[in-house]
Amino acid sequence: MFSAKVDEKIIGAVWARIMNDYGHIDNHTPSIAISLYKEYRGLEIGTALMKELLRLLREKGYTQTSLSAQKANYAVKLYKNVGFEIVSENDAEYIMVCHL
C-alpha cells in the first residue's frame, strides 16, 4: 500500500491484493483499489500513487494487474492514462487490465 499525506493527514491510498473481488481476473493477478479525498482529485496525486504501485508490482514479478471501475467513474481516464485497458464490461462497470 502507498499513501499520500498533507500535513500528516492521509489524503489518499492505493493498494493491491489477490482476492475474489470485483476486479478479480485470476489467482495470479493482483487487483488494485485506490481512494483519494475529493478535494485532492485532479492534482496528479492519484496518478503518482498508481504509477508507484505499478512499479512495485513489476518489481515483484507480476505481469499484469486488474481493477473494476464504474463506467461513470471520473477515474477511468486516469486508469487508461497509466496503461489500463478495458477487457470486459457489463451495464455498470468495466474490468480493466494493465500489462506490466
C-alpha positions as CSV (number, residue, x, y, z in Angstrom):
1,M,0.0,0.0,0.0
2,F,1.1,3.5,-0.8
3,S,-0.4,6.6,0.7
4,A,-0.3,10.4,0.2
5,K,-0.3,12.8,3.1
6,V,-0.9,16.5,3.5
7,D,0.1,18.0,6.9
8,E,0.3,14.5,8.4
9,K,-3.2,13.6,7.2
10,I,-3.6,10.7,4.9
11,I,-5.5,12.1,1.8
12,G,-5.3,9.0,-0.4
13,A,-4.1,5.5,-0.7
14,V,-3.7,2.8,-3.3
15,W,-3.3,-1.0,-2.7
16,A,-3.3,-4.3,-4.4
17,R,-4.4,-7.7,-3.3
18,I,-5.2,-11.1,-4.8
19,M,-8.8,-12.0,-3.8
20,N,-12.1,-12.7,-5.4
21,D,-13.3,-9.1,-5.7
22,Y,-14.9,-7.1,-8.4
23,G,-11.7,-6.7,-10.4
24,H,-10.6,-10.3,-10.0
25,I,-9.1,-11.9,-13.2
26,D,-7.3,-14.9,-11.8
27,N,-5.3,-16.0,-8.7
28,H,-2.0,-14.7,-10.2
29,T,-3.2,-11.2,-10.9
30,P,-3.4,-8.6,-8.1
31,S,-6.4,-6.3,-8.3
32,I,-6.0,-2.6,-7.4
33,A,-8.1,-0.3,-5.3
34,I,-7.5,3.5,-4.9
35,S,-9.1,6.1,-2.8
36,L,-8.5,9.9,-2.7
37,Y,-10.4,12.6,-0.9
38,K,-12.4,14.6,-3.4
39,E,-10.7,17.9,-2.8
40,Y,-7.3,16.4,-3.8
41,R,-8.5,14.9,-7.1
42,G,-7.3,16.3,-10.4
43,L,-3.9,17.2,-8.9
44,E,-2.0,14.2,-10.2
45,I,-1.8,12.6,-6.7
46,G,-3.8,9.6,-7.8
47,T,-1.6,9.2,-10.9
48,A,1.5,9.3,-8.8
49,L,0.1,6.7,-6.4
50,M,-0.9,4.4,-9.2
51,K,2.4,4.7,-11.0
52,E,4.3,3.8,-7.8
53,L,2.2,0.7,-7.2
54,L,2.5,-0.4,-10.8
55,R,6.3,0.0,-10.5
56,L,6.3,-2.1,-7.3
57,L,4.2,-4.9,-8.8
58,R,6.5,-5.0,-11.8
59,E,9.5,-5.2,-9.5
60,K,7.8,-8.1,-7.6
61,G,7.5,-10.0,-10.9
62,Y,3.8,-9.6,-11.7
63,T,3.0,-9.5,-15.4
64,Q,-0.4,-7.8,-15.1
65,T,-2.8,-6.2,-12.6
66,S,-6.6,-5.5,-12.8
67,L,-9.3,-3.3,-11.4
68,S,-13.0,-2.7,-11.6
69,A,-14.4,0.8,-12.3
70,Q,-17.9,2.0,-12.6
71,K,-18.5,3.4,-16.1
72,A,-19.4,6.8,-14.7
73,N,-16.2,7.0,-12.5
74,Y,-14.2,10.0,-13.4
75,A,-11.0,8.0,-12.7
76,V,-11.5,5.7,-15.8
77,K,-9.4,8.3,-17.7
78,L,-6.7,8.1,-15.1
79,Y,-6.6,4.3,-15.3
80,K,-6.3,4.5,-19.1
81,N,-3.5,7.1,-18.8
82,V,-1.4,4.8,-16.7
83,G,-1.9,1.8,-19.0
84,F,-5.1,0.0,-18.2
85,E,-7.3,-1.3,-21.0
86,I,-10.9,-2.4,-20.8
87,V,-11.1,-6.2,-21.2
88,S,-14.8,-6.7,-20.3
89,E,-17.8,-4.8,-19.2
90,N,-21.4,-5.1,-18.0
91,D,-24.1,-2.5,-17.8
92,A,-22.5,-0.6,-15.0
93,E,-18.8,-1.2,-14.9
94,Y,-15.5,-2.0,-16.7
95,I,-13.0,-4.7,-15.8
96,M,-9.6,-3.2,-16.8
97,V,-6.1,-4.8,-17.0
98,C,-2.7,-3.2,-17.1
99,H,0.1,-5.4,-18.6
100,L,3.3,-4.7,-16.6
